Amino acid sequence: MQLKEKITLLAKQYSNEFIELRHHIHANPELSYEEFETCQFIQQKLTSFGIVSSTLATTGVVALIEGNNPSKRVIALRADMDALPIMEENVVPYKSKKNGIMHACGHDVHTTCLLGAAKILQETKTEWEGTIKLIFQPGEEKNPGGASIMIKEGVLNNPKPDGIIGMHVHPGLPIGKFSFRKGRVMASADEIYITINGNGGHAAAPHLTTDTVLIASTIIVSLQQIISRNNNPTIPSVLSFCAINGGTATNIIPSEVKLMGTLRAMDETWRYKAHQLITKHATAIAESMGATINIKIDIGYPTVDNDEALTTTAWQLADDFWGKEHVEETELRMGAEDFGYYSQQIPGCFFRLGVRNELKGIIHNVHTPKFNIDEQAIENGIAMMAWLGATTAVK
């Protein structure tokens, strides 16, 4: 039996086992950098497969599977495992048991698929060449990003991977499909925190106050010009303010208003220029209207850039394994992913797994209380990760 057929058969054979495993992870979510139980669970499963693992970055897990001629090539396969502070609204037997915490971004799926791939790769290791490095990382959802911590602690050393492959669920892509994209595929992401202070007072006497609410609203509207009038319009960029906090009553102008937002960019040079413009523009507005201002821009994840050669190879392998009619091109996305830290260091390929099924009502986006997947995606994801791990060669 050829390796392709064997991986397909094993993924199907183990699908129910790993669907149940996904249910366990989904029902027991943990927030970023708090994945202690998940870390232990992953290590227990790897041990049961005969795979030795170790921890990194407190709650991260790293393991190696050696095939024939282990030094020929080293491919890293990566999954993230943290959940989000969201109250789940799905009515399912495996609903989150933790109040206000949910796997709403599919990291339970990523972890499950990599564990499934690990089991298959371990069982077939005499049929492929090289070494597979398994990376289960914490904290993808929260700065500074678990990937950056894992890298600082040496995840890309001993041995250094020739390339790294990651997968993400895609609720816009139908079940049974995958998507790839060469080059830049996701945006950078920075967090913006602005605090405006002034003399508050009675709303009926605004001339005796510094109207921090008006100043905040002026800043929000005005800063949109930073994007529309300064950025090259052919290169996507987004500035969104998503939280305004200030005030306690209808007739009191508060002495403090806080804003929180995010800047997304597809160009790293523009990204840092925008930081300067935001700071300069917001400061000028606040001071001209009599307020003081504090601005903090928390540098987040870089762009995700898929290596041309590695992604071309992985895409061709996916076509061969799944059929060209089931593999599409991923659209550019203004979302961000700390996988970008890996792809800055070594060749990377970040692809998408279709999980949508409109007939079953599985249509909700990630980061929403009703996000879920068609669980056929578990078998699909396991098979693809195992296949790419066993066959990808990096030039």
Residue pairs with C-beta under 8 A, 6 or more apart in sequence:
1 9
3 124
3 127
3 128
3 390
3 391
4 320
4 321
4 387
6 124
6 127
7 120
7 124
7 383
7 386
7 387
7 390
8 321
8 383
10 119
10 120
10 123
10 124
10 386
11 116
11 120
11 379
11 380
11 382
11 383
11 386
12 379
14 116
14 119
14 120
14 382
15 378
15 379
15 382
18 112
18 113
18 115
18 116
18 378
18 379
18 382
19 375
19 378
21 45
21 112
21 115
21 116
22 94
22 108
22 109
22 112
22 375
22 378
23 93
23 94
24 41
24 94
25 38
25 41
25 81
25 103
25 108
25 111
25 112
26 94
26 96
26 103
26 108
27 94
27 95
27 96
27 97
28 37
28 38
28 96
28 97
28 98
29 83
29 84
29 96
29 98
29 101
29 102
29 103
29 108
30 36
30 37
30 38
30 81
30 82
30 83
30 98
30 101
31 82
31 83
31 84
31 85
31 101
31 141
31 142
32 82
32 138
32 139
32 140
32 141
32 142
32 146
33 58
33 59
33 82
33 138
33 139
33 142
33 146
34 59
34 82
35 59
35 81
35 82
35 138
35 139
36 59
38 59
38 81
38 111
39 55
39 59
39 60
39 61
39 81
39 136
39 138
42 53
42 61
42 81
42 111
42 115
42 136
43 53
43 55
43 61
45 115
46 52
46 53
46 61
46 63
46 115
46 118
46 134
47 53
49 118
49 119
49 122
50 122
51 63
51 64
51 65
51 118
51 122
51 134
52 63
52 64
53 61
53 62
53 63
53 134
54 61
54 62
54 63
55 61
55 62
56 62
56 150
56 153
56 154
56 155
57 137
57 138
57 139
57 146
57 149
57 150
57 153
57 155
58 138
59 138
59 139
60 135
60 136
60 137
60 138
60 146
60 149
60 150
60 153
60 155
61 134
61 135
61 136
62 133
62 134
62 135
62 136
62 155
63 118
63 133
63 134
64 131
64 132
64 133
64 134
64 159
65 118
65 121
65 122
65 125
65 131
65 132
65 134
66 125
66 131
66 132
67 121
67 125
67 126
67 127
67 128
67 129
67 130
67 131
67 132
67 390
68 125
68 126
68 128
68 129
68 130
69 129
69 130
70 130
70 131
71 130
71 131
71 159
72 129
72 130
73 129
73 130
73 131
73 162
73 393
73 394
74 130
74 131
74 132
74 133
74 159
74 160
74 161
74 162
75 130
75 131
75 132
75 133
75 161
75 162
75 163
75 164
75 165
75 388
75 389
75 392
75 394
76 132
76 133
76 134
76 135
76 156
76 161
76 163
76 164
76 165
76 342
76 346
77 114
77 117
77 132
77 133
77 134
77 135
77 164
77 165
77 166
77 385
77 388
77 389
78 114
78 135
78 136
78 137
78 147
78 164
78 165
78 166
78 339
78 342
79 107
79 110
79 111
79 113
79 114
79 135
79 136
79 137
79 166
79 167
80 107
80 110
80 111
80 136
80 137
80 138
80 139
80 140
80 141
80 146
80 338
81 107
81 108
81 110
81 111
81 136
81 137
81 138
82 107
82 138
82 139
82 140
82 141
82 142
82 146
83 96
83 101
83 102
83 103
83 104
83 105
83 107
83 108
83 141
84 101
84 102
84 103
84 104
84 105
84 141
84 367
85 100
85 101
86 100
86 101
86 102
86 104
86 367
86 368
86 369
87 99
87 100
87 102
87 369
88 95
88 96
88 102
88 104
88 369
89 369
89 370
90 369
90 370
90 371
90 372
92 372
96 102
96 103
102 369
102 371
103 109
104 366
104 367
104 368
104 369
104 371
105 141
105 169
105 366
105 367
105 371
106 168
106 169
106 355
106 366
106 371
106 373
107 140
107 141
109 169
109 353
109 355
109 373
109 377
109 378
109 381
110 166
110 167
110 168
110 169
110 381
111 136
112 378
112 381
112 382
113 167
113 353
113 378
113 381
113 382
113 385
114 134
114 136
114 385
116 378
116 381
116 382
116 385
116 386
117 382
117 385
117 386
117 389
118 132
118 134
120 382
120 383
120 386
121 128
121 132
121 386
121 389
121 390
124 386
124 390
127 390
128 390
128 391
131 159
132 389
132 390
133 159
133 161
135 150
135 155
135 164
137 146
137 147
137 150
137 155
138 146
138 149
139 145
139 146
139 149
139 338
140 146
140 147
140 337
140 338
143 191
143 298
143 300
143 301
144 300
145 300
145 301
145 338
145 341
146 338
147 338
147 339
147 340
147 341
147 342
148 338
148 341
151 341
151 342
151 345
156 342
156 345
156 346
160 346
161 346
162 346
162 347
162 394
163 307
163 310
163 346
163 347
163 348
163 349
163 392
163 394
164 339
164 342
164 343
164 346
164 347
164 348
164 349
165 310
165 314
165 348
165 349
165 350
165 351
165 385
165 388
165 389
165 392
166 337
166 339
166 342
166 348
166 349
166 350
166 351
167 350
167 351
167 352
167 353
167 381
167 384
167 385
168 337
168 350
168 351
168 352
168 353
169 352
169 353
169 355
169 366
169 373
169 377
170 179
170 330
170 352
170 353
170 354
170 355
170 356
171 355
171 356
171 362
171 363
171 364
171 365
171 366
171 371
171 373
172 356
172 365
173 179
173 328
173 352
173 353
173 354
173 355
173 356
174 354
174 356
174 357
175 354
175 355
175 356
175 357
175 374
175 376
175 377
175 380
176 326
176 354
176 376
176 380
177 326
177 327
177 328
177 354
178 318
178 322
178 326
178 327
178 328
178 351
178 352
178 353
178 354
178 380
178 384
179 327
179 328
179 329
179 330
179 331
179 351
179 352
179 354
180 306
180 311
180 314
180 315
180 318
180 327
180 328
180 329
180 330
180 349
180 351
180 352
181 306
181 311
181 329
181 330
181 331
181 332
182 306
182 308
182 311
182 312
182 315
183 305
183 306
183 308
184 266
184 303
184 304
184 305
184 306
184 332
185 304
185 305
185 306
185 330
185 332
185 333
185 350
186 303
186 304
186 332
186 333
186 334
186 335
186 336
186 337
186 339
186 340
186 350
187 236
187 237
187 238
187 264
187 265
187 266
187 303
187 333
187 334
187 335
187 336
188 263
188 264
188 265
188 266
188 268
188 271
188 300
188 301
188 302
188 303
188 336
188 340
189 262
189 263
189 264
189 300
189 301
189 335
189 336
190 262
190 263
190 271
190 275
190 297
190 298
190 299
190 300
191 260
191 261
191 262
191 297
191 298
191 300
192 241
192 259
192 260
192 261
192 262
192 263
192 278
192 295
192 296
192 297
192 298
193 258
193 259
193 260
193 295
193 296
193 297
193 298
194 216
194 219
194 258
194 259
194 260
194 261
194 282
194 293
194 294
194 295
194 296
195 256
195 257
195 258
195 259
195 293
195 294
196 212
196 215
196 216
196 219
196 246
196 256
196 257
196 258
196 259
196 286
196 291
196 292
196 293
197 212
197 255
197 256
197 291
197 292
197 293
197 294
198 209
198 210
198 211
198 212
198 215
198 255
198 290
198 291
198 292
199 208
199 209
199 210
199 255
200 209
200 210
200 212
200 252
200 253
200 254
200 255
200 256
201 208
201 209
201 252
201 253
202 208
202 209
202 251
202 252
202 253
203 250
203 251
203 252
203 253
204 251
206 253
209 253
210 253
210 289
210 290
210 291
211 253
211 289
212 246
212 253
212 254
212 255
212 256
212 257
212 291
213 246
213 247
213 253
213 254
213 257
214 289
215 257
215 285
215 286
215 289
215 291
216 244
216 246
216 257
216 259
218 285
218 289
219 259
219 281
219 282
219 285
219 286
220 241
220 244
220 259
222 281
222 285
223 239
223 241
223 278
223 281
223 282
224 239
225 281
226 239
226 274
226 277
226 278
226 281
227 237
227 238
227 239
227 274
230 273
230 274
230 277
231 237
231 270
231 274
232 267
232 270
235 265
235 266
235 267
235 270
236 264
236 265
236 266
236 332
236 334
237 263
237 264
237 265
237 266
237 267
237 270
237 274
238 262
238 263
238 264
238 265
238 334
239 261
239 262
239 263
239 264
239 274
239 278
240 261
240 262
240 264
241 259
241 260
241 261
242 260
242 261
242 262
243 258
243 259
243 260
243 261
244 257
244 258
244 259
245 257
245 258
245 259
245 260
246 254
246 256
246 257
246 258
247 253
247 254
247 257
248 254
263 271
263 274
263 275
263 278
263 297
264 334
264 335
264 336
265 271
265 274
265 303
266 303
266 332
266 334
268 302
268 303
275 297
278 295
278 297
279 295
279 297
282 293
282 295
283 293
283 295
286 292
286 293
287 293
300 336
301 336
301 337
301 338
301 340
301 341
302 340
302 341
302 344
303 340
304 336
304 337
304 339
304 340
304 343
304 348
304 350
305 340
305 343
305 344
305 348
306 343
306 348
306 349
306 350
307 343
307 347
307 348
307 349
309 347
309 394
309 395
310 347
310 348
310 349
310 392
310 394
311 349
311 351
313 392
313 393
313 394
313 395
314 349
314 351
314 388
314 392
315 327
317 387
317 388
317 391
317 392
318 327
318 351
318 384
318 387
318 388
319 327
321 383
321 384
321 387
322 384
330 351
330 352
337 350
339 348
339 350
342 348
343 350
347 394
349 388
349 392
353 377
353 380
353 381
353 384
354 377
354 380
355 362
355 373
355 374
355 377
356 362
356 363
356 374
357 374
360 374
362 372
362 373
362 374
364 370
364 371
364 372
365 371
